[in-house]
Amino acid sequence: MKIVFLSHSVEGSIFKVGSHHLSREMAKMGHKVAHISTPLSLPQFLSYRPQNLNDRWKLLRTTPMIDAYGRLSSTFLLPIPLRLAPQQYLFNRHVKSIGFRDADLVFVDQPLMNYGTSFPKAKVIYRPTDVHHEGVIHQRERSLVRSSAALVATSNCVLKSLEPYHPTKPTLVLENGVEFARFNSVVRKHPRTRKRTGAIYVGAVDYRFDWEAIKVIAALLYPEQVRIVGPGNNLPASSASNISIEGAVPYYQIPAELAAARIGLLPFTEVATNEGRSPMKFYEYLAAELFILGKKTIELGARSAAGVYLYDRIFDIEDCIASIDNERHTNTSGAQVAVTYDWSARAQRLLQFCEAELGVSDAISSTF
């Protein structure tokens, strides 16, 4: 088949999102796959201040990149921001130039890229990953839900938020997964006698990240280190001596970072967008045999895995850490759960749904 992903983040950026993994796995199966990321506007492109010029051009893959799996990754440039106008004619030109106007399946993760009508023969599936309550993105999401053939959400909470707009459409909840071999193999390589210590958070540090919880965790774990790894603008003016704020780390380095810690953190704030999040770090932490300490949300509370400790209130963190301290040195039982969420199985399940509900054949395309 010819498959297109219309997604948030450029492949190769510091963020590795679900569409990157799913598109890679489908390409490995032999399908012809294109991953098209949210376009940059000219003002955004000119105002971006990377460390060097090469980083700027990485964000603008108007010349498609084909990786070792045969997957094509690209984006395109717009004169004005996508939020102000869809500018679909420029998208049509781009898709035609890369040879995917005749796609069989189109997965849309980015509601602002409501370009389903650009693919006359395709089944369009909206794959929402977050809850959008207002603004332009909410308006376009409603239109996208109505025009899509099916919905595949990353959590029950996200799917439930769209119920008013899809009374009869086929739906599936498919959580985010993990590259199990990548995250577990690093742990396997470490000597089993090596002591793992401290806690780590990997991800964006923004309004969804709870610094108050981190302060409590650091005080309880002292002198063990609490490492914050990821980009963000929600940084404190000062922090405890055992809190290390380290900034963004490339995806390929993250398994080694996790392998040195014993606790993986999911310190979510009580904002609506956190309730439906299906954080990839949940299964990545487990694959790395970490114990998990996090804020209980609707989505996380519904999951079942060994070595996971969720708190309702900050005051409960002390009990969670005491329980972790009573555990074994590593969370090998949690890793046994994570292996069932490998991205290869996630991609197969998604295509099985498309075949069963939409009649889209899973046969390998003969149009290479």
C-alpha positions as CSV (number, residue, x, y, z in Angstrom):
1,M,0.0,0.0,0.0
2,K,0.9,3.7,-0.2
3,I,0.6,5.2,3.2
4,V,0.9,8.9,4.3
5,F,1.3,10.3,7.8
6,L,0.5,13.9,8.3
7,S,2.1,14.6,11.6
8,H,3.5,17.1,14.2
9,S,7.3,16.7,14.3
10,V,10.0,16.4,11.7
11,E,11.7,13.0,11.6
12,G,15.2,13.6,13.0
13,S,14.2,16.3,15.4
14,I,14.7,15.9,19.2
15,F,11.1,14.7,19.5
16,K,10.3,11.2,18.5
17,V,6.5,10.8,18.2
18,G,4.2,7.9,17.5
19,S,3.9,8.7,13.8
20,H,7.7,8.3,13.4
21,H,7.6,4.8,14.9
22,L,4.4,3.7,13.1
23,S,5.6,5.0,9.7
24,R,9.0,3.3,10.2
25,E,7.4,-0.1,11.1
26,M,5.0,0.1,8.1
27,A,7.9,0.8,5.8
28,K,9.8,-2.1,7.2
29,M,6.8,-4.3,6.3
30,G,7.3,-3.3,2.7
31,H,4.7,-0.5,2.3
32,K,5.5,2.7,0.5
33,V,5.3,5.3,3.3
34,A,5.6,9.1,3.4
35,H,5.9,11.1,6.7
36,I,4.9,14.7,6.1
37,S,5.4,17.0,9.0
38,T,3.7,20.3,10.0
39,P,4.9,22.9,7.5
40,L,6.8,25.9,8.6
41,S,5.7,29.4,7.6
42,L,8.3,31.8,6.3
43,P,8.1,34.0,9.4
44,Q,8.7,31.0,11.7
45,F,11.6,29.8,9.6
46,L,13.3,33.2,9.6
47,S,12.8,33.7,13.3
48,Y,14.1,30.3,14.3
49,R,17.4,30.5,16.1
50,P,19.2,27.2,16.1
51,Q,22.8,26.6,17.2
52,N,23.9,26.3,13.6
53,L,22.5,26.7,10.1
54,N,22.3,22.9,9.5
55,D,19.8,22.6,12.4
56,R,17.6,25.2,10.7
57,W,17.6,23.3,7.4
58,K,16.8,20.0,9.2
59,L,13.5,21.5,10.1
60,L,12.7,22.2,6.4
61,R,12.9,19.0,4.4
62,T,11.3,20.3,1.2
63,T,13.8,17.9,-0.4
64,P,12.5,14.5,0.8
65,M,14.8,12.3,2.8
66,I,14.5,8.5,2.3
67,D,15.9,6.5,5.2
68,A,17.3,3.0,5.5
69,Y,13.7,1.5,5.7
70,G,12.6,3.3,2.5
71,R,10.4,5.8,4.3
72,L,10.2,9.2,2.8
73,S,10.2,12.2,5.2
74,S,9.5,15.8,4.2
75,T,7.7,19.0,4.9
76,F,7.1,22.3,3.0
77,L,7.2,26.0,3.4
78,L,4.1,28.3,3.7
79,P,4.0,32.1,3.3
80,I,1.8,32.5,6.4
81,P,1.3,30.3,9.5
82,L,-0.9,27.2,9.1
83,R,-3.1,28.4,11.9
84,L,-4.2,31.4,9.9
85,A,-5.1,29.5,6.7
86,P,-4.8,25.9,5.5
87,Q,-3.2,26.9,2.1
88,Q,-4.1,23.5,0.7
89,Y,-3.0,24.3,-2.8
90,L,0.6,24.4,-1.6
91,F,0.2,21.0,0.2
92,N,-1.3,19.5,-3.0
93,R,1.7,20.7,-5.0
94,H,4.1,19.1,-2.5
95,V,2.3,15.8,-2.3
96,K,2.2,15.6,-6.1
97,S,5.9,16.3,-6.2
98,I,6.7,13.3,-4.0
99,G,4.3,11.0,-5.8
100,F,1.7,10.3,-3.1
101,R,-1.5,11.8,-4.4
102,D,-2.7,8.2,-5.0
103,A,-2.2,7.1,-1.4
104,D,-4.4,4.2,-0.1
105,L,-4.3,5.2,3.6
106,V,-3.7,8.6,5.2
107,F,-3.2,9.0,9.0
108,V,-3.7,12.5,10.3
109,D,-2.1,13.3,13.7
110,Q,-2.0,17.0,13.2
111,P,-5.6,18.6,13.1
112,L,-4.3,21.7,11.4
113,M,-3.3,19.5,8.4
114,N,-6.9,18.6,7.5
115,Y,-5.9,17.7,3.9
116,G,-7.8,14.5,3.4
117,T,-9.5,15.8,0.3
118,S,-6.0,15.9,-1.4
119,F,-6.1,12.1,-1.6
120,P,-9.0,11.1,-3.9
121,K,-8.7,7.3,-3.4
122,A,-7.5,7.2,0.2
123,K,-9.2,6.2,3.4
124,V,-8.4,9.0,5.9
125,I,-8.0,8.1,9.5
126,Y,-7.7,10.7,12.2
127,R,-5.3,9.6,14.9
128,P,-5.8,12.1,17.8
129,T,-3.1,12.2,20.5
130,D,-4.4,15.1,22.6
131,V,-7.6,16.7,23.8
132,H,-8.3,20.1,22.1
133,H,-10.9,22.2,23.8
134,E,-10.8,25.5,22.0
135,G,-9.3,27.7,19.3
136,V,-8.5,27.1,15.6
137,I,-7.1,23.6,16.2
138,H,-10.4,22.6,17.9
139,Q,-12.4,23.9,15.0
140,R,-10.3,22.1,12.4
141,E,-10.4,18.9,14.5
142,R,-14.2,18.9,14.4
143,S,-14.1,19.2,10.6
144,L,-11.5,16.5,10.4
145,V,-13.5,14.1,12.6
146,R,-16.6,14.5,10.4
147,S,-14.7,13.9,7.2
148,S,-12.5,11.0,8.3
149,A,-13.4,7.4,7.7
150,A,-12.3,6.3,11.2
151,L,-10.8,7.4,14.4
152,V,-7.8,5.8,16.1
153,A,-7.1,7.6,19.4
154,T,-4.1,7.1,21.7
155,S,-6.3,7.0,24.8
156,N,-9.9,6.4,25.9
157,C,-10.0,10.0,27.3
158,V,-9.0,11.5,23.9
159,L,-11.6,9.3,22.1
160,K,-14.3,10.3,24.5
161,S,-13.7,14.0,23.9
162,L,-14.7,13.4,20.2
163,E,-17.8,11.4,20.8
164,P,-20.2,14.2,19.9
165,Y,-18.8,14.4,16.4
166,H,-18.6,10.7,15.4
167,P,-21.8,8.8,16.4
168,T,-21.3,6.0,13.8
169,K,-17.6,5.9,12.8
170,P,-15.3,2.9,13.4
171,T,-13.0,3.7,16.4
172,L,-10.0,2.1,18.0
173,V,-7.9,3.0,21.1
174,L,-4.3,2.2,20.3
175,E,-1.8,3.4,23.0
176,N,1.6,4.6,22.1
177,G,4.3,2.0,22.3
178,V,8.0,1.5,22.6
179,E,11.1,0.4,20.7
180,F,11.6,-2.4,23.2
181,A,14.9,-3.7,21.8
182,R,16.5,-0.3,21.8
183,F,15.6,0.5,25.4
184,N,16.1,-2.9,26.9
185,S,19.3,-3.9,25.2
186,V,21.2,-1.1,26.8
187,V,20.1,-2.3,30.2
188,R,21.2,-5.9,29.3
189,K,24.7,-4.6,28.4
190,H,25.3,-3.1,31.8
191,P,26.9,-5.3,34.4
192,R,24.1,-6.6,36.7
193,T,26.2,-5.6,39.7
194,R,26.2,-1.9,38.7
195,K,24.0,0.0,41.1
196,R,21.3,2.1,39.4
197,T,20.6,5.3,41.3
198,G,18.3,8.4,41.3
199,A,15.4,9.4,39.2
200,I,15.0,10.8,35.7
201,Y,12.4,12.6,33.7
202,V,12.7,12.7,29.9
203,G,10.3,14.9,27.9
204,A,9.1,18.5,27.4
205,V,9.4,20.8,30.4
206,D,6.4,23.1,29.9
207,Y,3.1,24.0,31.6
208,R,2.3,20.3,31.9
209,F,5.3,19.6,34.1
210,D,5.0,19.9,37.9
211,W,8.1,21.4,39.5
212,E,6.5,21.3,43.0
213,A,6.4,17.5,42.7
214,I,10.0,17.4,41.6
215,K,11.1,19.4,44.6
216,V,9.4,16.9,46.9
217,I,10.9,14.0,45.1
218,A,14.4,15.5,45.2
219,A,14.1,16.1,49.0
220,L,12.9,12.5,49.6
221,L,15.6,11.0,47.4
222,Y,18.5,13.1,48.6
223,P,21.5,12.7,48.0
224,E,20.5,10.7,44.9
225,Q,20.2,12.8,41.7
226,V,16.9,13.8,40.1
227,R,17.7,14.5,36.4
228,I,15.5,16.5,34.1
229,V,16.2,15.8,30.5
230,G,14.3,17.7,27.8
231,P,13.7,21.1,26.2
232,G,11.4,23.6,27.8
233,N,10.6,27.1,28.9
234,N,9.1,26.2,32.4
235,L,12.4,26.3,34.3
236,P,12.7,27.4,37.9
237,A,14.8,30.3,39.0
238,S,16.7,27.9,41.4
239,S,16.6,24.3,42.4
240,A,17.9,21.8,45.0
241,S,21.5,20.7,44.7
242,N,20.5,17.2,43.7
243,I,18.2,18.4,40.8
244,S,20.1,18.4,37.5
245,I,18.5,20.3,34.6
246,E,20.2,19.0,31.5
247,G,18.2,20.2,28.5
248,A,17.4,18.2,25.3
249,V,19.2,14.9,24.5
250,P,19.0,13.2,21.1
251,Y,16.6,10.3,21.0
252,Y,19.4,7.7,20.3
253,Q,21.1,8.7,23.6
254,I,18.0,8.3,25.8
255,P,18.3,4.5,26.5
256,A,21.7,5.0,28.0
257,E,20.4,7.8,30.2
258,L,17.6,5.7,31.5
259,A,19.8,2.7,32.1
260,A,21.7,4.6,34.8
261,A,18.6,5.5,36.8
262,R,16.2,3.4,38.9
263,I,13.0,5.6,38.8
264,G,11.3,7.2,35.8
265,L,9.2,10.2,36.5
266,L,5.9,11.4,35.1
267,P,5.3,14.5,37.1
268,F,2.1,15.9,35.4
269,T,0.3,19.0,36.5
270,E,-3.5,19.0,36.9
271,V,-4.4,20.5,33.5
272,A,-7.0,19.0,31.2
273,T,-4.5,18.1,28.4
274,N,-2.6,15.8,30.8
275,E,-5.7,13.6,31.5
276,G,-5.7,12.0,28.0
277,R,-2.0,11.8,27.3
278,S,-0.5,8.5,26.4
279,P,3.1,9.2,27.2
280,M,5.6,7.1,25.3
281,K,7.9,7.4,28.2
282,F,5.7,5.1,30.3
283,Y,6.6,2.0,28.2
284,E,10.1,3.3,27.5
285,Y,10.8,3.5,31.3
286,L,9.4,0.0,31.7
287,A,11.5,-1.4,28.9
288,A,14.6,0.1,30.6
289,E,13.5,-1.7,33.8
290,L,12.8,1.5,35.7
291,F,10.2,1.8,38.4
292,I,7.7,4.6,37.5
293,L,6.6,7.4,39.8
294,G,4.0,9.6,38.4
295,K,0.8,11.7,38.9
296,K,-2.3,9.6,38.6
297,T,-4.4,10.6,35.6
298,I,-7.4,9.0,33.9
299,E,-5.1,7.4,31.3
300,L,-2.3,6.3,33.6
301,G,-4.7,5.0,36.2
302,A,-6.2,2.7,33.7
303,R,-2.9,1.0,32.9
304,S,-1.7,-2.1,34.7
305,A,2.0,-2.9,35.0
306,A,4.4,-4.0,37.8
307,G,6.5,-1.4,39.5
308,V,4.3,1.6,38.7
309,Y,3.4,4.0,41.6
310,L,1.0,6.8,41.0
311,Y,0.1,9.6,43.5
312,D,-3.1,11.5,43.7
313,R,-1.6,14.3,45.8
314,I,1.9,15.5,46.3
315,F,1.6,14.3,50.0
316,D,1.3,10.8,48.7
317,I,4.8,10.8,47.0
318,E,6.6,9.8,50.2
319,D,4.6,6.6,50.4
320,C,5.2,5.8,46.7
321,I,9.0,6.3,47.1
322,A,9.0,4.1,50.3
323,S,7.3,1.3,48.3
324,I,9.8,1.7,45.5
325,D,12.7,1.5,48.0
326,N,11.3,-1.9,49.2
327,E,11.3,-3.3,45.6
328,R,14.1,-5.2,43.8
329,H,17.0,-3.3,42.3
330,T,15.4,-3.2,38.8
331,N,11.8,-3.6,37.5
332,T,12.2,-6.7,35.3
333,S,8.5,-7.5,35.7
334,G,7.6,-4.1,34.2
335,A,9.8,-4.9,31.2
336,Q,7.8,-8.0,30.5
337,V,4.7,-5.8,30.0
338,A,6.5,-3.3,27.9
339,V,7.6,-5.9,25.3
340,T,4.0,-6.5,24.4
341,Y,3.8,-2.8,23.4
342,D,6.6,-2.9,20.8
343,W,5.9,-0.6,17.9
344,S,6.0,-3.4,15.4
345,A,2.9,-4.9,17.1
346,R,1.3,-1.5,17.3
347,A,1.7,-1.0,13.5
348,Q,0.3,-4.4,12.7
349,R,-2.7,-3.8,15.0
350,L,-3.4,-0.5,13.3
351,L,-3.3,-2.0,9.8
352,Q,-5.5,-4.9,10.9
353,F,-8.1,-2.4,12.1
354,C,-8.0,-0.6,8.7
355,E,-8.5,-3.8,6.8
356,A,-11.4,-5.1,9.1
357,E,-13.3,-1.8,9.4
358,L,-12.5,0.0,6.2
359,G,-11.8,-2.8,3.7
360,V,-8.2,-1.5,3.0
361,S,-6.0,-4.4,2.0
362,D,-2.8,-5.0,3.9
363,A,-1.2,-6.4,0.8
364,I,2.2,-4.9,-0.2
365,S,1.9,-2.3,-2.9
366,S,3.1,-3.2,-6.4
367,T,3.5,0.4,-7.4
368,F,7.2,0.7,-6.3
